[in-house]
């Protein structure tokens, strides 16, 4: 790929400006997935499975991708959107998630839009007109949005691919069943028998079979990635045993001072009391559960996305809408209802590939606590299976052994013990985590090692020394990113991820060509943000 000449600082870098037109070259259709990967997204290599799925849909084949969170599922349909004629229709579960994805895509030069009931009438009509004319590369809709007139309108539009994200929601046997997904049956035929791509991070064989049947997929291609995410550092602690759960949570939060995290609780009452308790101890914490007003939940989610709140204490209502790449810890104050739910929820940490803590506090009382929800399940077989899954979740963590090995075994994968990514393999429990004090007052660096703590073949030390190479420069880059993101009204990670900022702090690029050499910096983002970051880097 030839290096472009250094661009003049574009108007988009003025902090008061919220939107800019995409460069003309960025909107051009490309023919090759590798071209799109490099010239649009700024990456050099595909992750496992991405190219396989992309080639399948470009060939007009149905396809299912079972890939863990953080494995790059979005690129498997965003890259085809730049190549295929017409529009890629993405069915996604939450409005907030759609908005963030569209905001991110426009910063890569895509023509993308959300169409749902929250859009003003005139704007909705304008977007539908664009869709009919084939001017949009990607359109995001909720499954419920396809239950009315929108479904018939879309049938008359030039749609080239249907993507069903979080596809496990279509199955009664999945952990997040959503009835509107079930009613997607027949959509493939209504849109002219176009290819369907189903994506999920968690699905057993039974759920995969249900997805294929419900979506009418024929002889689909498939890819199943490894469920092992070594950057998720799992610790499990049985409640009681002389420990104080609240103090342990506070210790973990303080270990990640200034960083983003989620604390999951079983009940709304526990959410409220835990959030308030953390606030009285100086933590920027907010509560989130289904009993709060819609606008309050929206404000909390936006504040978390924009790094204005560090910790969200939540029920599982704070779920699939989390597309924030720099969540550094997920704590379960209470045990999740199933292994699939646990895996999905810890998967919200470390999406940028950096080390992140996942701490589970569990007890048999948590199993009993879930029994109260069983009365709401009418199907007897489903009720029995739901209870069995909760019991299996308890047994999995209580029996000991490598945490990651146990999770992937449940999801039909075999692996050796992780070696350094869980408390059992590291030989280090929760007491070491909560004893850690931050090495500096700022976020983004690992804490100091506890004197005399065990060291599993050096992995423990490496884990706690995993901060950025140049902490001061990293913090200056974070501050700039926050100013740019605030000015544009988007979450900070949409500008650049923590992983990209760490590359900048380590390699200190001084020219546009050197910036382009970083993974995750492409020509469009270089033009939009490059000069602002280069100013800071040149002073380093």
Secondary structure, 3 states (H helix, E strand, C coil): CCCCCCCCCCHHHCCCCCCCCCCHHHHCCCCCHHHHHHHCCCCCCCCCCHHHHHHHHHCCCCEEEECCCCCCCCHHHHHHHHHCCCEEEEECCCHHHHHHHHHHHHCCCCCEEECCCCCCHHHHHHHHHHHHCCCCCEEEECHHHHHCHHHHHHHCCCEEEEEECCHHHHCCCCCCCCHHHHCCCCHHHHCCCCEEEEEECCCCHHHHHHHHHHCCCCCCEEEECCCCCCCEEEEEEECCCCCCHHHHHHHHHHHCCCCEEEEECCCHHHHHHHHHHHHCCCCCEEEECCCCCHHHHHHHHHHHHCCCCCEEEECCCCCCCCCCCCEEEEEECCCCCCHHHHHHHHCCCCCCCCCEEEEEEECHHHHHHHHHHHCCCCCHHHHHHHHHHHHHHHHHHHCCCCHHHHHHHHCCCCCCCCCCCEHHHHCCCHHHHHCCCCCCCCCCCCCCCCCCCCCCCCHHHHHHCCCCCCHHHHHHHHHHHHHHHHHHCCCHHHHCCHHHHHHHHHHCCCCHHHHHCCCCCCHHHHHHHHHHHHHHHHCC
